[in-house]
Amino acid sequence: MQTWKLKKKTINRSKKPWGRRIVGVLMLILTLVFASYDFPALWNQTVHFVNLDGLKIEEKAFRLGLDLQGGTHLVYEANMTEIPESERINALEGVKNVIERRVNAFGVSEPVVQTIITGGTYRLVIELAGISDVTKAIDQIGKTPVLEFKEPVQEPGRDLTEEELAQLKEKQTQDRETAKTVLDRALAGEDFDKLIAENSSEPIERSLIKNISGTSVYSDYFIVINQKKLKEGQIYSTLLENEEGISIFRVEDIGEINEMLLSHTLVCYEGKERCENPILEIEATIKIQQLKEQATPENFATLEGAQDLGWATPDKYVEAFSLAALQTPVGEISNVVETQFGFHIIHKRDERPVSAVTVKRILMPFTTEADIVPAEPWKNTALSGKHLKRSTVQFDQNTGAPNVLLEFNDEGSKLFGELTEAHVGEPIAIFLDGGIISAPTVQQAISGGQAVITGDFTVDEARLLAQDLNAGALPVPINLLSQQTIGPTLGAVSLAKSINAGIVGLILVALFMIVFYRLAGLIAVLALVFFAVINLAAYRFFDVTITLAGIAGFVLSIGMAVDANVLIFERLKEELHSGRDFSSATDEAFKRAWTSIRDGNLTTLIAAAVLYWFSSSFIRGFALTLAIGVILSMFSAITVSRVYLKNVLAWKWARKFWFFGVKNRL
């Protein structure tokens, strides 16, 4: 008797399993949280009933596949008769990329585009779930890819029609009325920074403009402040309109700034902005050093390329140029300065103090002609995909960085040479199916029929660009072989039947576990509920497309989760029959059952991985949901079930209850 009491005290009073109890309660709470995330409509009805509308969750439906929400299944065959055999796989991948881009334009939910190469045939399988206009989709998908080379537009956009002018006037009136409301609030004393944050089209850190003079780029603020004799802290009571928009501004400071009288000479080179006659960088370096050695304050105006910049404040120039000018004493010549335009030397001829102001502004948008009739930034050239022989990925010999090589035919070489010569320092855009895929800047005129697109490419990015270029360069027509359409009504019926089957199966499994394993079976059901809600939450979080096959994978994973509990409970029965108490028998059962559970689930995961990587369409969905379910089932069986079971054993009434027909031996 004393031994029995001593053992009971040691097990139940000395350990005080508060941590395990907290974990158990936390898992129950997580079950409710994930269930609410899975079924937000039910949760929202509940919180509305208790007047807690602030806790509502955004209602978002599960992503359903083709067989559950309806859609179309298309099979195309690519005509490779004119494509060299060595280039056919890349050509098919390029066409796939184009079709994916076309399909995405329809806003289709989780479209599937896959390639299948068997027996010398090259096919594409396309699944469009929930699409309404199948005929339009087929027409758009079946077009041969179009590759275009476009140059920047030099001429302005067209004039507005009378109707468009009336529309512009109406929108500008609305813009002024909106800005006037904000101005009235500012004049009434509302917090100016708050008004900036709520209404300005630029971030608050850019709202403060310092040292504005009569020659700075913001001179209109300076002119208004002087004309109206505004004081520091005063808000201008009228809207100020300029090319940036509508401004509401407050005077922050009135003071002085030094204005500089400058001259400079510039030597530009390849890769610099606005360089009309680029030379090599090494040549530019030598040339600017020679000019620096020749330059004196007396002969600066006679140097090659010398230019009088006149009086201006530092903010008129780019940062590097402005800083060098400020550091140069009056009457002297700066060291060589490099900017985005090339190499400069600067002669600072004079300096004088001028009045300057600092303002803080609310900049609001103002509708312009370009907003009514946007100017087209690109226009077509004679160069197109028919002039491109091929595109390949190559690697820089010095840096190892991936680049994309373009090779043109004879006619394309001539056209490309003329195009690059006319646009040195400017971008030339490459369009595929009307969408821009690259816009590299021309460094120099390119002849010889080969060009390299450089940039911060990863290998995959460079390969994708080369495939897109080849898709437009190689004439790869595709022909529709088959079309299978599933109506939304049929899909809804399939979904309803699948849900009912899943619920019935879950209930039957739960009844079996409770009847056969009693209280332990009820614990397994609680763990199974946790597994189900976290599984569905994973589908929502990772936007998994649910298909009929995917539902089958989910149901199968439920069976595997139960199977793990069966292994544990059967092992627990054996340990109890051997004479162990419940505490040690539970630990030993989970320990010994783990290897069998691990091996069984691992083999299932391997099979799921093979199905996913080497199959397509619905089989992939089955493999994905099965793999997710297997991973989560191991967690629920080993961790959740164990926590629940250990907590239940801590209760006196549970220790007296008969488990599995074996009486408690505590």
LUMKE-267813 format. One record per residue (C-alpha): residue number from 1; x, y, z. Coordinates in steps of 0.001 Angstrom, whole numbers, plus 500000, padded with zeros to 6 digits. Last residue first. Layout:
REM residues N
k, c1, c2, c3
NUM, X, Y, Z
...
//
This chain:
REM residues 666
k, c1, c2, c3
666, 499162, 503109, 487874
665, 498076, 499786, 486307
664, 495038, 501083, 484407
663, 492847, 498251, 483110
662, 493392, 496883, 479617
661, 490233, 496627, 477467
660, 491634, 499163, 474967
659, 491619, 501881, 477635
658, 489470, 501372, 480753
657, 489016, 504587, 482764
656, 490558, 504896, 486203
655, 493470, 506991, 484896
654, 490970, 509165, 483027
653, 489027, 509965, 486226
652, 492236, 511057, 487937
651, 493304, 513476, 485196
650, 497009, 513535, 484260
649, 496362, 510782, 481700
648, 494318, 513286, 479653
647, 497300, 515640, 479409
646, 499626, 512875, 478222
645, 497108, 511819, 475564
644, 496560, 515372, 474253
643, 500285, 516076, 474009
642, 500950, 512708, 472356
641, 498161, 513108, 469811
640, 499422, 516572, 468854
639, 503102, 515618, 468527
638, 503424, 512209, 466858
637, 500086, 511911, 465058
636, 499558, 515605, 464262
635, 503146, 516170, 463101
634, 503236, 513012, 460989
633, 499875, 513972, 459491
632, 501220, 517404, 458493
631, 503939, 515893, 456315
630, 501573, 513278, 454850
629, 498881, 515866, 454085
628, 501245, 518213, 452266
627, 502572, 515285, 450207
626, 499065, 514034, 449384
625, 497910, 517519, 448383
624, 500871, 517866, 446010
623, 500681, 514377, 444520
622, 496950, 514652, 443797
621, 497414, 518056, 442195
620, 500237, 516683, 440037
619, 497985, 513846, 438903
618, 495367, 516425, 437896
617, 497616, 518212, 435386
616, 501051, 516747, 434827
615, 503374, 513892, 435632
614, 507086, 513343, 436193
613, 507844, 515881, 438888
612, 504677, 515524, 440957
611, 504275, 511738, 440645
610, 507922, 511195, 441601
609, 507562, 513520, 444593
608, 504370, 511760, 445722
607, 506109, 508358, 445517
606, 509004, 509673, 447609
605, 506544, 511161, 450103
604, 504760, 507825, 450407
603, 508073, 506070, 451069
602, 508818, 508621, 453778
601, 505386, 508174, 455330
600, 505856, 504449, 455814
599, 509423, 504827, 457062
598, 508549, 507529, 459578
597, 505448, 505778, 460899
596, 507367, 502516, 461359
595, 510252, 504312, 463083
594, 507899, 506354, 465280
593, 505990, 503357, 466679
592, 508800, 502474, 469106
591, 509130, 505949, 470633
590, 505403, 506654, 470672
589, 504715, 503364, 472415
588, 507614, 503780, 474887
587, 506434, 507180, 476053
586, 502838, 505966, 476396
585, 503869, 502803, 478260
584, 505976, 504874, 480678
583, 503026, 507042, 481649
582, 500357, 504317, 481430
581, 502068, 501860, 483767
580, 503962, 498963, 482227
579, 502827, 495342, 482784
578, 503541, 493719, 479418
577, 499868, 494091, 478532
576, 500281, 497874, 478838
575, 503237, 497876, 476436
574, 501328, 495759, 473922
573, 498292, 498019, 474113
572, 500521, 501069, 473569
571, 501964, 499479, 470426
570, 498442, 499073, 469131
569, 497740, 502694, 470049
568, 500803, 504013, 468226
567, 500223, 501982, 465069
566, 496544, 502988, 465029
565, 497499, 506635, 465463
564, 499771, 506439, 462423
563, 496988, 504798, 460399
562, 494666, 507642, 461351
561, 497074, 510152, 459773
560, 497423, 507832, 456766
559, 493658, 507785, 456311
558, 493554, 511567, 456514
557, 496331, 511635, 453880
556, 494098, 509555, 451595
555, 491286, 512092, 452008
554, 493615, 514945, 451070
553, 495023, 513083, 448061
552, 491495, 512334, 446865
551, 490653, 516016, 447260
550, 493649, 516784, 445052
549, 492391, 514339, 442432
548, 489084, 516171, 442378
547, 491008, 519433, 442079
546, 492142, 522023, 444630
545, 494628, 524637, 443405
544, 496994, 525394, 446264
543, 497138, 529103, 447074
542, 499957, 528626, 449621
541, 497963, 530133, 452508
540, 494617, 528674, 451454
539, 495872, 525118, 450901
538, 497902, 525356, 454121
537, 494750, 526379, 455995
536, 493016, 523261, 454649
535, 495796, 521121, 456113
534, 495735, 523029, 459414
533, 491984, 522372, 459648
532, 492275, 518645, 458850
531, 495259, 517931, 461126
530, 493640, 519646, 464113
529, 490475, 517626, 463474
528, 492601, 514455, 463313
527, 494250, 515316, 466630
526, 490786, 515608, 468174
525, 489839, 512298, 466518
524, 492965, 510613, 467944
523, 491978, 511826, 471424
522, 488519, 510308, 470917
521, 490198, 507030, 469928
520, 492245, 507114, 473118
519, 488972, 507474, 475020
518, 487480, 504392, 473326
517, 489947, 502619, 471010
516, 487524, 500520, 468912
515, 484347, 502571, 469228
514, 486114, 505968, 469212
513, 488446, 505105, 466326
512, 485680, 503583, 464195
511, 483351, 506507, 464834
510, 486065, 509011, 463799
509, 486832, 507050, 460620
508, 483131, 506977, 459752
507, 482800, 510731, 460399
506, 485840, 511557, 458247
505, 484571, 509376, 455395
504, 481139, 511021, 455525
503, 482732, 514494, 455477
502, 485063, 513614, 452565
501, 482264, 512051, 450543
500, 480056, 515087, 451113
499, 482859, 517418, 450040
498, 483522, 515346, 446918
497, 479838, 515219, 445993
496, 479508, 518996, 446332
495, 482658, 519601, 444273
494, 481556, 517249, 441504
493, 478153, 518959, 441365
492, 479815, 522387, 441182
491, 482066, 521210, 438332
490, 479093, 519892, 436386
489, 477365, 523243, 436803
488, 480527, 525171, 435802
487, 480642, 523325, 432463
486, 483694, 521272, 431535
485, 485066, 521849, 428042
484, 487431, 519465, 426270
483, 489326, 520674, 423220
482, 491582, 518631, 420993
481, 494333, 518980, 418390
480, 494657, 522774, 418101
479, 497553, 523634, 415799
478, 500663, 525615, 416725
477, 502848, 527734, 414442
476, 506546, 527948, 415319
475, 508216, 530534, 413055
474, 511461, 531113, 414954
473, 512315, 534710, 415828
472, 509457, 535371, 418211
471, 509970, 532198, 420220
470, 513732, 532670, 419909
469, 513518, 536014, 421673
468, 511366, 534533, 424429
467, 513785, 531643, 424866
466, 516757, 534017, 425079
465, 514944, 536102, 427709
464, 514179, 532972, 429762
463, 517813, 531787, 429558
462, 519089, 535189, 430725
461, 516649, 535206, 433633
460, 517582, 531641, 434599
459, 521317, 532427, 434541
458, 520750, 535487, 436718
457, 520932, 538728, 434828
456, 522321, 542014, 436148
455, 522626, 543437, 432662
454, 524125, 542766, 429248
453, 522376, 542311, 425905
452, 524961, 541335, 423306
451, 524747, 542129, 419609
450, 525741, 540327, 416418
449, 525046, 541257, 412796
448, 528420, 542780, 411960
447, 527601, 546348, 412976
446, 526714, 547914, 416308
445, 526661, 551692, 416894
444, 527586, 552342, 420511
443, 526258, 551859, 424053
442, 522632, 551285, 423034
441, 520444, 550983, 426136
440, 518618, 547672, 426627
439, 514796, 547621, 426657
438, 513677, 544029, 427320
437, 510472, 541957, 427381
436, 507963, 544636, 426334
435, 504492, 543295, 425624
434, 502782, 543478, 422226
433, 503197, 539776, 421497
432, 506933, 540037, 422162
431, 508398, 543536, 422263
430, 512079, 544501, 422249
429, 512793, 548117, 423163
428, 515760, 550134, 421945
427, 517116, 552403, 424666
426, 519083, 555614, 424104
425, 522782, 556415, 424488
424, 523424, 555742, 420824
423, 520068, 555841, 419028
422, 520692, 556587, 415341
421, 523732, 554310, 415101
420, 521829, 551544, 416869
419, 519021, 551621, 414290
418, 521325, 551790, 411270
417, 523346, 548793, 412514
416, 520158, 546867, 413321
415, 518782, 547423, 409813
414, 522023, 546315, 408145
413, 522425, 543238, 410344
412, 518740, 542358, 409890
411, 519146, 542221, 406116
410, 522160, 539935, 406443
409, 520635, 537710, 409153
408, 520786, 538711, 412802
407, 522480, 537024, 415785
406, 521546, 538035, 419335
405, 523669, 537054, 422363
404, 522189, 537205, 425887
403, 524555, 537702, 428825
402, 525458, 535618, 431894
401, 528151, 537029, 434237
400, 531456, 535112, 434281
399, 533283, 538324, 435153
398, 536160, 538329, 432635
397, 534997, 535925, 429910
396, 531388, 537145, 430081
395, 529037, 534189, 429709
394, 526765, 533278, 426806
393, 523047, 532607, 426498
392, 521690, 532206, 422982
391, 519446, 534028, 420511
390, 518832, 532962, 416942
389, 518483, 534123, 413352
388, 516712, 537420, 414052
387, 515516, 539193, 410866
386, 512070, 537531, 410913
385, 511615, 538749, 414489
384, 511418, 542379, 413418
383, 513507, 545347, 412227
382, 511613, 547848, 410046
381, 510928, 549947, 413130
380, 507801, 550349, 415232
379, 507216, 553254, 417582
378, 507721, 553556, 421306
377, 506648, 555942, 424083
376, 503059, 556324, 422804
375, 501839, 559644, 424211
374, 498949, 559281, 426625
373, 495776, 561021, 425383
372, 493817, 562265, 428418
371, 496657, 561971, 430952
370, 499135, 563372, 428410
369, 496919, 566431, 428004
368, 497386, 567232, 431681
367, 495459, 566491, 434901
366, 496952, 568120, 438000
365, 498237, 565921, 440817
364, 498693, 567398, 444302
363, 501957, 568608, 445817
362, 501647, 569676, 449457
361, 504623, 571923, 450127
360, 507292, 572887, 452610
359, 509314, 575935, 451611
358, 512867, 577214, 452005
357, 513821, 580629, 450677
356, 516865, 582209, 449107
355, 518197, 585739, 448649
354, 521493, 585973, 446856
353, 525108, 585904, 447986
352, 527717, 586178, 445252
351, 530291, 583928, 443568
350, 532556, 584392, 440579
349, 534470, 582642, 437803
348, 534443, 579070, 439061
347, 536008, 577184, 436151
346, 534890, 573542, 436103
345, 536524, 570445, 434597
344, 534141, 567710, 433558
343, 534254, 563975, 432690
342, 531099, 562190, 431450
341, 527331, 562749, 431535
340, 526517, 560560, 434545
339, 529066, 562587, 436487
338, 532885, 562500, 436789
337, 534803, 565550, 438033
336, 538387, 566365, 437033
335, 539914, 568826, 439504
334, 538396, 572262, 439694
333, 539679, 575491, 438118
332, 540246, 578721, 440071
331, 538823, 582245, 440110
330, 536590, 581639, 443135
329, 537738, 578639, 445181
328, 536496, 575149, 444151
327, 534647, 573206, 446881
326, 531213, 574516, 445846
325, 531861, 573609, 442197
324, 532904, 570060, 443096
323, 529762, 569570, 445190
322, 527503, 570883, 442408
321, 529057, 568570, 439791
320, 528710, 565491, 442003
319, 525117, 566369, 442965
318, 523701, 567178, 439544
317, 523324, 570886, 438859
316, 520550, 573446, 439425
315, 520637, 572867, 443173
314, 523997, 574664, 443392
313, 522525, 578103, 442540
312, 523006, 579565, 439090
311, 524758, 582380, 437264
310, 525952, 581598, 433760
309, 526797, 578136, 432416
308, 529392, 579339, 429885
307, 530618, 576370, 427822
306, 534088, 575104, 426925
305, 534030, 572227, 424423
304, 537638, 572678, 423308
303, 539289, 575314, 425474
302, 538986, 578999, 424484
301, 536868, 580038, 427480
300, 539417, 578517, 429836
299, 542286, 580670, 428505
298, 542622, 583196, 431368
297, 541540, 580962, 434226
296, 544087, 578378, 433036
295, 543467, 575064, 431312
294, 546195, 573214, 429387
293, 546861, 570548, 432024
292, 543127, 570007, 432616
291, 542525, 569740, 428857
290, 545189, 567012, 428614
289, 543664, 565190, 431572
288, 540233, 565392, 429919
287, 541630, 563843, 426718
286, 543445, 560965, 428410
285, 540358, 559963, 430399
284, 538109, 560284, 427335
283, 540404, 557968, 425369
282, 540305, 555412, 428173
281, 536515, 555667, 428268
280, 536217, 554928, 424549
279, 534561, 557605, 422448
278, 530935, 558660, 422209
277, 529710, 561209, 419677
276, 526208, 562218, 420821
275, 526606, 561502, 424548
274, 523275, 562313, 426143
273, 523901, 559951, 429090
272, 527182, 558067, 429460
271, 527703, 554510, 428212
270, 530458, 555306, 425739
269, 532265, 558599, 426379
268, 531660, 562226, 427284
267, 534249, 564988, 427596
266, 532764, 568120, 429138
265, 534070, 571668, 429540
264, 532869, 574017, 432238
263, 531995, 577613, 432998
262, 530505, 578859, 436242
261, 529070, 581953, 437946
260, 527939, 580767, 441371
259, 525075, 581824, 443652
258, 525708, 581685, 447394
257, 522624, 581317, 449580
256, 520654, 583779, 451705
255, 517706, 583707, 454106
254, 513941, 583200, 454349
253, 512784, 580009, 456084
252, 509767, 577691, 456312
251, 507293, 579398, 453979
250, 504217, 577167, 453594
249, 503050, 575645, 450329
248, 499953, 574358, 448544
247, 501065, 573186, 445119
246, 499110, 571954, 442099
245, 501022, 569792, 439641
244, 504632, 569279, 438543
243, 504337, 571509, 435461
242, 503197, 574438, 437614
241, 500106, 575569, 439479
240, 500214, 577494, 442763
239, 496944, 577526, 444709
238, 496323, 580751, 446621
237, 496510, 581563, 450349
236, 500264, 581009, 450621
235, 500848, 579592, 454103
234, 502912, 581785, 456463
233, 505524, 580269, 458795
232, 508221, 582709, 457683
231, 506679, 585772, 456069
230, 505174, 586314, 452626
229, 505935, 589541, 450782
228, 503398, 588712, 448019
227, 505897, 589480, 445247
226, 508863, 588033, 447122
225, 507125, 584806, 448158
224, 505581, 584400, 444672
223, 508954, 584829, 442924
222, 510722, 582368, 445245
221, 508026, 579721, 444734
220, 508284, 580169, 440923
219, 512086, 579757, 441204
218, 511832, 576018, 441854
217, 514506, 575115, 439277
216, 516799, 577711, 440817
215, 517552, 581118, 439285
214, 515420, 583322, 441557
213, 516548, 581366, 444603
212, 515270, 578287, 446427
211, 517508, 577193, 449308
210, 515608, 574153, 450604
209, 512586, 572194, 449380
208, 510773, 570240, 452134
207, 508088, 567938, 450678
206, 510603, 565245, 449738
205, 510572, 563535, 453164
204, 506752, 563674, 453131
203, 506532, 561346, 450147
202, 505197, 562812, 446862
201, 501598, 562854, 445598
200, 500540, 564881, 448633
199, 497076, 564386, 450131
198, 497061, 562435, 453405
197, 500740, 562625, 454395
196, 500976, 566272, 453371
195, 497787, 567131, 455294
194, 499258, 565461, 458388
193, 502453, 567474, 457975
192, 500421, 570688, 457789
191, 498454, 570058, 461011
190, 495125, 571833, 460548
189, 495120, 575605, 461138
188, 492164, 576871, 459119
187, 494586, 577910, 456370
186, 495580, 574243, 455965
185, 491940, 573108, 455827
184, 491156, 575767, 453256
183, 494149, 574625, 451175
182, 492910, 571004, 451270
181, 489475, 572065, 449984
180, 491130, 574218, 447309
179, 493147, 571173, 446143
178, 489959, 569154, 445569
177, 488312, 572060, 443739
176, 491418, 572590, 441609
175, 491563, 568927, 440576
174, 487821, 568951, 439751
173, 488328, 571962, 437487
172, 491289, 570178, 435864
171, 489067, 567151, 435213
170, 486379, 569285, 433538
169, 488893, 571142, 431365
168, 490501, 567882, 430229
167, 487097, 566382, 429332
166, 486232, 569492, 427321
165, 489583, 569227, 425528
164, 488857, 565534, 424852
163, 485502, 566390, 423257
162, 487113, 569117, 421171
161, 489776, 566663, 419991
160, 493249, 566693, 421544
159, 496315, 567158, 419379
158, 498481, 564126, 418627
157, 501495, 563021, 420671
156, 504912, 564636, 420384
155, 507618, 563470, 417917
154, 510715, 561544, 418992
153, 509193, 558210, 419956
152, 511809, 555819, 421301
151, 512661, 552895, 418974
150, 510917, 549556, 418630
149, 512094, 546027, 417784
148, 509224, 543584, 417284
147, 508721, 539838, 417883
146, 505315, 538294, 417080
145, 504462, 534807, 418411
144, 502277, 532683, 416056
143, 498627, 532993, 417055
142, 496851, 529960, 418508
141, 496516, 531331, 422047
140, 494483, 534375, 421007
139, 492009, 532467, 418850
138, 491592, 529722, 421472
137, 491024, 532299, 424239
136, 488434, 534149, 422157
135, 486538, 530923, 421510
134, 486626, 529908, 425201
133, 484967, 533113, 426436
132, 483987, 532314, 430047
131, 487165, 530928, 431637
130, 486730, 529311, 435069
129, 489781, 527075, 434821
128, 491990, 527276, 431736
127, 494078, 524140, 431225
126, 496669, 524137, 428443
125, 498596, 521096, 427214
124, 501338, 521864, 424685
123, 502664, 519312, 422215
122, 505864, 518477, 420378
121, 505727, 515210, 418473
120, 508866, 513192, 417646
119, 507721, 510141, 419570
118, 506843, 512048, 422739
117, 507493, 515621, 423872
116, 504880, 517084, 426259
115, 504915, 520760, 427271
114, 502773, 522233, 430035
113, 500593, 525326, 430496
112, 498322, 525357, 433558
111, 496261, 528434, 434430
110, 495811, 529220, 438137
109, 492723, 531450, 437902
108, 492459, 532967, 434432
107, 492910, 536728, 434243
106, 492641, 536627, 430440
105, 496027, 538354, 430050
104, 497578, 535487, 432005
103, 496768, 533179, 429084
102, 498750, 535318, 426647
101, 501804, 535419, 428905
100, 501584, 531661, 429462
99, 501292, 531243, 425682
98, 504490, 533240, 425134
97, 506411, 531229, 427723
96, 505203, 527969, 426151
95, 506304, 529187, 422709
94, 509797, 529782, 424101
93, 509843, 526347, 425714
92, 508890, 524812, 422347
91, 511702, 526711, 420602
90, 514168, 525564, 423239
89, 513141, 521945, 422621
88, 513247, 522386, 418847
87, 516692, 523956, 418568
86, 518788, 520843, 417920
85, 516196, 519534, 415473
84, 516453, 522598, 413263
83, 513059, 524358, 413023
82, 511137, 524457, 409754
81, 509178, 521235, 410299
80, 508565, 522002, 413978
79, 504781, 522480, 413839
78, 503724, 522677, 417488
77, 500788, 520509, 418555
76, 498085, 521953, 420787
75, 495926, 520294, 423488
74, 493244, 522346, 425219
73, 491307, 521688, 428458
72, 488484, 524147, 429138
71, 486718, 525577, 432150
70, 484526, 524384, 435017
69, 484766, 525158, 438719
68, 485596, 521715, 440078
67, 487261, 519952, 437122
66, 489339, 522988, 436156
65, 490802, 523582, 439582
64, 489471, 525458, 442593
63, 491301, 528107, 444616
62, 489533, 528195, 447983
61, 487203, 531148, 448434
60, 488205, 534295, 450275
59, 486179, 535954, 453013
58, 488222, 538588, 454829
57, 488085, 537850, 458540
56, 485799, 539711, 460979
55, 487198, 540679, 464358
54, 485946, 544287, 464200
53, 482404, 542965, 463816
52, 482368, 541927, 467473
51, 478636, 542322, 468136
50, 478073, 538773, 469507
49, 476052, 537680, 466455
48, 478489, 539478, 464164
47, 481348, 537481, 465672
46, 479525, 534215, 464884
45, 478471, 535173, 461357
44, 482044, 536197, 460606
43, 483379, 532846, 461856
42, 480986, 530889, 459640
41, 481930, 533005, 456603
40, 485639, 532707, 457433
39, 485727, 528902, 457000
38, 489386, 527930, 456675
37, 490710, 530867, 458714
36, 488094, 530216, 461410
35, 489080, 526527, 461469
34, 492740, 527569, 461715
33, 492002, 529727, 464774
32, 489781, 527106, 466426
31, 492443, 524398, 466021
30, 495084, 526863, 467188
29, 493119, 527338, 470420
28, 493011, 523578, 470978
27, 496754, 523400, 470277
26, 497406, 526202, 472784
25, 495403, 524363, 475443
24, 497589, 521275, 474926
23, 500786, 523343, 474978
22, 499716, 524970, 478247
21, 498970, 521539, 479727
20, 502399, 520235, 478675
19, 504101, 523210, 480326
18, 502105, 522714, 483536
17, 503212, 519075, 483899
16, 503624, 519134, 487706
15, 506308, 516378, 487839
14, 506354, 515821, 491591
13, 502655, 515400, 492088
12, 501475, 512819, 489587
11, 504307, 510396, 489107
10, 506083, 510572, 492440
9, 502873, 510743, 494426
8, 501382, 507742, 492661
7, 504564, 505742, 493187
6, 504664, 506580, 496914
5, 501019, 505676, 497301
4, 501462, 502267, 495650
3, 504606, 501531, 497684
2, 502819, 502384, 500882
1, 500000, 500000, 500000
//
